């Protein structure tokens, strides 16, 4: 039960009071202004009185107010009568407070909270940047705000003695977006990048191995021929 005791010249605004036994309890208080509050499903909305139930053009939302708003300005056409001495001249047709919950399947979402009706809430559009590669390690994946810059990178790959694994480029939508392992771009849509590589044979390494084999085999072949020539002819 919200209460205000021994208080004067106060402004009470931006509150939501729901399912209270006596709503707002005002005791030994005077000259207080009460507007842009939501009083919902309480047994008694107000106990005692205040000086003003509106700010001159906007009052409060009362869940048991059932009058019409013929000009659709959000204010009821007739006052809300609290008691013989108190009335809200500009009762709201809809609650003045709303709660916005932002959910996101990836990362951390922001913007959830309590807002007054009519408040401008920034709308953040984000796109997911995905990148894959059969080699190396990819960085820069995740959600990006529209208009921001994403940088996707893949590490170079260790080669072996006979082959080189060479990065060809980032493929996107059937074409090549960049031939650099590190690619920066402005995010304006969801993006999927695929790293393309080619395998090159090191001809120098193969020639070296072939030469080494020849160096080993040739002396052995010559030695075998010499031994064959020294052998005595077979006996008759």
GIBELKA-V795066 format. One record per residue. N is the residue number from 1. PHI is phi in whole degrees, -180 to 180 (* if undefined). PSI is psi in radians with two decimals (NA if undefined). Layout:
BEGIN
n = (N;N)
phi = (PHI;PHI)
psi = (PSI;PSI)
END
This chain:
BEGIN
n = (1;2;3;4;5;6;7;8;9;10;11;12;13;14;15;16;17;18;19;20;21;22;23;24;25;26;27;28;29;30;31;32;33;34;35;36;37;38;39;40;41;42;43;44;45;46;47;48;49;50;51;52;53;54;55;56;57;58;59;60;61;62;63;64;65;66;67;68;69;70;71;72;73;74;75;76;77;78;79;80;81;82;83;84;85;86;87;88;89;90;91;92;93;94;95;96;97;98;99;100;101;102;103;104;105;106;107;108;109;110;111;112;113;114;115;116;117;118;119;120;121;122;123;124;125;126;127;128;129;130;131;132;133;134;135;136;137;138;139;140;141;142;143;144;145;146;147;148;149;150;151;152;153;154;155;156;157;158;159;160;161;162;163;164;165;166;167;168;169;170;171;172;173;174;175;176;177;178;179;180;181;182;183;184;185;186;187;188;189;190;191;192;193;194;195;196;197;198;199;200;201;202;203;204;205;206;207;208;209;210;211;212;213;214;215;216;217;218;219;220;221;222;223;224;225;226;227;228;229;230;231;232;233;234;235;236)
phi = (*;-66;-139;-137;-123;52;-133;-134;60;-101;-116;-114;-150;76;-115;-123;-119;-125;50;-96;-67;-130;60;-90;-109;-116;-129;54;-131;-152;55;-103;-113;-132;-153;53;-116;-113;-113;-125;54;-94;-64;-133;-69;-139;-120;80;-143;-129;-79;-139;-108;-157;-107;104;-146;-132;-108;-128;-97;-120;-66;-100;-84;-122;-84;-102;-127;-68;-101;55;-98;87;-115;-63;-72;-124;-64;-95;-89;-88;-157;-63;-107;-132;-151;-96;-73;-131;-65;-81;-78;-123;-56;-89;-118;-135;-115;-112;-115;-105;-113;-147;-75;-132;68;-115;-91;-126;106;-66;158;-106;-132;-80;-61;95;-73;-84;-111;-64;-98;-103;-100;-124;-126;-96;-107;-119;-148;-131;-153;-74;-133;72;-122;-100;-127;101;-76;139;-90;-133;-68;-59;93;-85;-104;-104;-126;-108;-140;-130;-75;-68;-107;-67;-104;-105;-67;-101;-134;-114;-105;-109;-74;-97;159;-93;-93;-150;54;83;-126;-100;-82;-161;-102;-97;-61;-108;-125;-112;-156;-84;-84;-132;-166;-67;-129;-123;-113;-128;-77;-110;-130;-132;-107;-111;-84;-84;-65;-63;-64;-65;-64;-63;-66;-62;-64;-64;-63;-63;-64;-82;-77;-59;-60;-67;-66;-64;-62;-64;-66;-63;-64;-67;-70;-84;-70;-66;-67;-65;-68;-81)
psi = (1.86;2.42;2.69;1.96;2.44;0.79;2.40;2.71;0.63;2.75;2.14;1.99;2.65;0.55;2.68;2.10;1.96;2.46;0.75;2.58;-0.67;0.27;-2.22;2.22;2.01;2.06;2.21;0.74;2.67;2.85;0.67;2.59;2.35;1.91;2.83;0.75;2.72;2.12;1.92;2.13;0.68;2.68;-0.78;2.14;-0.68;2.38;2.17;-2.82;2.93;-3.13;-0.76;2.41;0.33;3.03;0.33;-0.35;-0.35;2.30;-2.23;2.92;2.25;2.12;-0.35;0.24;2.17;0.31;3.11;2.89;1.50;-0.50;0.11;0.71;0.10;-0.05;2.33;2.61;-0.42;2.66;2.76;2.09;2.08;-0.92;-2.94;-0.49;-0.11;2.32;2.58;1.97;-0.42;1.11;2.47;2.48;-0.58;2.76;2.59;-0.23;2.38;2.76;2.28;2.21;2.14;2.14;2.57;2.31;-0.30;2.50;-2.77;2.20;2.57;2.88;-0.18;2.55;-2.89;2.21;2.56;2.55;2.40;-0.19;2.41;2.16;2.17;2.31;2.06;2.06;2.22;2.62;2.62;2.30;2.11;2.50;2.42;2.70;2.38;-0.25;2.75;-3.00;2.25;2.39;2.81;0.11;2.71;-2.95;2.40;2.46;2.54;2.29;-0.17;2.97;2.21;2.49;2.01;2.37;2.61;2.42;2.62;2.74;2.40;2.43;2.88;-3.01;-0.54;-0.37;2.70;2.40;1.92;2.28;2.23;-0.64;3.00;2.11;2.37;2.25;0.70;-0.05;-3.12;2.05;-0.61;2.58;0.08;2.46;-0.45;2.08;2.11;2.42;2.76;2.26;2.08;0.09;2.94;2.36;2.38;2.10;2.50;2.18;2.30;2.35;2.79;2.65;2.15;2.37;2.34;1.77;-0.59;-0.75;-0.72;-0.72;-0.69;-0.75;-0.75;-0.73;-0.68;-0.71;-0.74;-0.67;-0.53;-0.74;-0.68;-0.88;-0.63;-0.68;-0.73;-0.75;-0.68;-0.68;-0.74;-0.74;-0.63;-0.63;-0.49;-0.18;2.35;2.67;2.67;2.51;2.58;NA)
END
